[in-house]
Amino acid sequence: MGFKDFFSRKKKDKEQVQQEKETLDTGLEKTKESVWSKISHAIAGKSTVDEEVLDNLEEAFITSDVGTDTTLEIIRRLEERVARDKYVGSSELRRLLMDEITQMLEKPEHQDQLEDFEIPERKDPYVIMVVGVNGVGKTTTIGKLAHQYKQSGYKVVLGAADTFRAAAIEQLDIWGQRVGVPVVKQQMGSDPAAVAFDTISSAKAQDADVVIIDTAGRLHNKVGLMNELTKIKNVMKRVVPDAPNEILLVLDGSTGQNAFEQARQFIAATEVNNLAITKLDGTSKGGVVIGISHQFKIPVKYIGLGEKMADLQIFHPAEFVQSLFGDTI
């Protein structure tokens, strides 16, 4: 294959790291303003963590789209830490909150996650099947993923298996042209599994490294969706036995609690193993990243922070929490 040696990849330079940090900080600015105005108010003038502080923090997190279950877990962990570490002030509370939320996000699954847009060394193409409802930024995310993997030195092929909508095929084709990667497609109404099969066969023949498959996003019939996605997976395995390597669910972070329901529906319909949360820039609802990651026990792998192709980032829990909390409280 055209796979590049993992160890030959150069480390990011300081300028690139700083640019990514600035994109993260800017993308989370409205969420930070919303969450921390509430949390600052919850602890204002308090020198101890009493019942009133905990109640105010609970309200602040719930109204920041973190979700009830995750909020209660944060409060439980905070109570345990305060009892153990003897909390003494607001800056210490900030540190404890950051520690506990980061630990909640850094599940064992993240330990095997590569640091950047990289794939494990393998003989066959690395296959990503992308699912999600229409309008969440699914096709845009695929285009940005293709760009990032291409920038990392990989040969990428896209598959337009959302044959339910002509617009989906056209949009993916446009992204393929923008990024400079081939798109395998058929006519609207074609069998999605056949498109997936052709895409992986073509990728293997081209010695490609990464295959990204778009799928239909309709949810009005969960059984039909489940059957369709299962058929696509089974057909792909005829070419690459362990495909798909990722089933990536794309969620719109700006929809807040609606993203939780979409996650429930798709997780019930297929074996989602990674999440991408988009449209975090310009919204105050970025707390959903914490809640969704914790509640569904599925790692958030990518976050979308803007319109530019480079504005899709690998999700790093500690960096996310640091950006969300900032340097002061």
N, C-alpha and C positions, 0 to 999 in steps of 0.2 A: 504494500500500500504506500501512499504518499505520506505516511505518518512521520511527523518530526519527533526526534528524540526529546522526551520530557525534560531531561536534564540539560539540553542544549538551549532551552528557552532563556532568554535574558531576563533578568529581574527588571521590574518596572523602574524607570528613573524617578527621581524625586519630584520632578515637574508633573509627571503623569499621576503619581500618587496624590499630589496636592490638588490636581484638577478633579480627580474622582471624589476627593473629600469635599471640595467646594460644591460639586454637583449634588452630593448627598445632603450637605447642609442646606443648600438652596431648595432642594426638592422637598425637604421635611420642614421647611420654615413655618408654614401655616399650621402644621400639626404641632410643632414645638410651641408656637405661640398659644395655641388653644389648650394643649395639655398642661403646659407649665404655668399658665395664668391660673388655671384651676387648682393645680397642686400647690403653687405658692400661696394662694388664698387659703388652702386647707390647713397649712402649717404656720401661717403668719402669726408672729408673736408668741408661738408656743415653744416652751423649753423642754417639754416631755411629750412622749407619744401616749396620749390618753385615749379614752373611748371616743371623744369628740374628734380628735385628729384622725383616728382610724375611719370613723364614719364619713368624715369629709373627704378623705383620700378615696374611699370606696366610691363615693358619688362622683369624684373627679375622674376616676378611671372608667367607670361605667358610661358616663356621658361623653367620654372620648373614644367610644367605639372599641374599647378593649374587650368588652363582653363580660357578662356576669360571672361565669365560671372562672375565667382567667383572673378577674379582679379579686374574687374571693381567695384564690390561690396566692396572689401577690400579697394580700393582707395577712393571710396565715403565715407565709414565709417571713413577712416583715415583723410580725409579733414575735416569732421565734428568734429572729436576729436581734431585735431590740432587747429581749430578755437576756440574750447571751452576750451581746456586745456593749450593753449599757449605753444606749443612745443619749447624746448630750446636746444636740443642736440641729438646726435645719440643714447645714452643710453635710453633717454626718448622715442624716436621713436620706439626703440625695444620694450619697455614696452607697448606702445600704440598698436603696431601691434599684440603683443601677446594677449592683452585684446580683441581686436576686432575679431581676428581669433577664439579664444576660444569661444566667444559669438556666433559666426556664427555656430560653431560645436555643441554647447550645446543647441540643440532644445528641446522643451517640451517633445518629446518622450524619451529623456535620463533621465528625472526626475523619470520615473517609472522603469528604468533599474536597476537590481540588481547589486551589486558591484562586484560580482565574478561569478564563474560558479555555479549558484544557480537557482532554479526554484520556482515559486510561489507554495504555498501549494494547493494541488488539489487531487481529488479522482482518476481521470484517469491519464494515462501516459501523459507526456508533449511531444508533437510531433513536431519534426523539419523536414521539407522537404527541402532538399538541391538541388539547381539548379545552372547551370553554364555550360559554354562550356567545352569541353574536353581540358585538358592541363593546366587549371588554378590552379590546386591543389585541386580540389573538393574532391576527395577520401581521400587525405592526410588530408585535413581539417576535414573531418568526423572522421577519425581515431584519430586525436588530440582532437577533441571535446569529443569523447567517453572517451578518457584517462582523460581529465580534469574533466568531470562530474563523472567518476568513482572515481577519486582522492577526489572529494568533498563528496563522500559517497553515490552516487546514483547507482541504478541498471539500466544498459543501454542495449538496444537491437538495433541492426543495421538491416536495410532492403536493400537488393541489387536490387532495382527497375530499375536500368539502365541495362535492359536486351538486349539492342541493341548491346552491345559489351561484348564478353566473358571475355576480359581482365578486364573490370570494375568489374565484379562479382568476379574474382580471386583476384584483388587488394583489394577489400573490405574484402574478406575472410581472406586475409593475415593480414590486419590491425586488424580485429577482434581477430585473434589468438595472435597478438602482445600485444594488450591491455587486452585481457582476457575477451571479451564480446561476446555473441552469435550473429551470423549473419543468418538471414532468407533469403534464396535464392531459386531460381528455375533455370531451364535450360535457356541458351541463347535463345532469341526469345519468351520467355513466356510473358504473359500479365503483364506489370508493375503494373497496378492497383491491380491485383490479389496478387502480391508479397507484395504490401503495405498493403493490407487487412490482409494477413496472418501474416505479421510482427506485426501489431498493435494487432491483436487477440492473438498472442503468447505472446506479452509483457504484455497484460492485464491479461492473464492466469498466467503468472509468477510473477505478482505483481510488474512489473518493473516501474521505475520512468520516464525514458527518452527513447524516440524512435527517431532514426535518420534515415531518408529515403533518399537514393541516387536516383537520377533520370537521365535520358538521357540528354546529353549535345549538341545534334546536333541542328543547327539553320537554316538549309537550307530551312526548311518549317515552317514558324512561325505559320501558322494556325494549322498544324499538331501538333506542340509542344504545342500550347495553348490547343488544344483538349485533348491531352494526360495528361497534368498536371491537367486540370480541372477534368478529369475522375478519376485520382489518388486521388485528394482532396475529390471528392464526395464519393468514396468508403471508404476512411478512416473515414468519418463522420458517417458511419453506425456503427462503433465500438466506436469511441470517437466523440461525436457530435460537439465539437468545434475544432476538428483537421483540418488542422495543426495549431499549436499555433505560429510557426515561419515558414515563407517561406524565407529561407536564400539564397541569391545570392552570390556566390563566384566569385571574380574578381581577376585577376592577376595584382598586382600593378606595376610590372616591364614593363608592356606593355604600360604604359602611357595613351595617348589619346585613344588607342584602347579599353581600359577598359570602357571609357565613352560610346562607341558605343555598347559594349556588355550589359552594364547596360540598355541602351534604349531599346534594343531588348527584354530582359527578362522582364523588367518592363511592356512593352506592352503586353507580352504573359501571365503574371500571376501576382498575387497580392503580390509582394515582400514586406516584411516589415522589413527585416534586411539585412545588408551587412557584408560580410567577405572579407577583402582585404589581399591577400597573397603575399609572395615573396618580402616583403619590404626590407629584408636584401640583400645586394649586389646590390642594384639598387639606382640610383639617382633620381628616378621618384616618390618618396613618396608623393610629392605634390598632387598627384591624390586623396589622402584620403580627403584632404580639399575640392577639387573641386567636387568630386562625392557626398560627404555628403551634401554639400551646394546646388548643382544643382538639385538633385533628391529628396531632402527633405525626405530621408530615412536614418535612423541612421546606422552608421557603428558600429557593435556590437563586431566584432572580428578582430584582425590583426595578420598576420603570420609573424614571425620575424626570422625564422631559421628552421633547419631540425629536431631538437629534439622535442619530444612530448610535452614538457612543453613550447615550443616557440610560442604557440598560446595564445594570451592574450585577455582579455576583453579590448575593446577600451575605454579609458578615455580621453576625449578631452583636458582637462587642462594638464594632464601628457604628452600627445602626443605633444602638442604645446611647453611645457617647454623643452622636450627632443630635439625637432626640432630646437629651438632657442638657446638652451644651456645657459650658464651663462654669456657669453660675446658676443659682436657683432663686 
